[in-house]
Amino acid sequence: MNTPKAVAVKRKRGDDALKKLKFRREKRVRTDLSDRSVEVFRLAKTYDEGSGRQEG
């Protein structure tokens, strides 16, 4: 079994990775201010969350 300390370290690493990902996404939205880029990003985000691909 894992020791509590090891679990805490793993959890912290996971949180850091998530924060980095989140920050990178927000940064991308801020830099791409044209409506089209934001819309594409929004579609990509909903796709990432598993709501399915829209065809058309």
N, C-alpha and C positions, 0 to 999 in steps of 0.2 A: 504493500500500500504506500501511497505518497505521504510524506510528512506534511503537516500543515504549512510549513514554510515554503516547501516546493510548490504546493498548490497556489499559495499567494503569489509567488514569483511568476508562475505560469499565467495566472489570471491577469496580473499587471501587464505582462507582455502582450496579451490579447487586447487589453484595453488600449494600450499605446498604438497598436496596429490599427484598431478601429478608429481612434482619434485621427491618425494620419490619413486614413482613407476618407473620412468625413471631411477633413480640412481640404484635402485635394479636390474633392467634389465641389465644395462651396467656392473654392478659388476658381475652378473652371467656370462656374456660373457667373462669377463676378467679371472674369476677363471676357467671356463671350456674351456681350450685352445685346447683340442683335437678336431680334425676336425669334428668328429661325433656329439659332443655336440653342436658345433657352428651350424652345419647344422640343427639339431633338433630344436635349438632355432630359427633359421631363419624361419623354417616351422611354428613354433608356432606363431611367430610374424606375418607372413603373414595371418595366420588363424585368429589371433586376429583382424587384420585390416579388416576382413570381405571379403577376396577374395575367400572364399570357401574352403572346405576340398578336398584334393586330395586323391583319392582312388587308391589302388594298392598294 
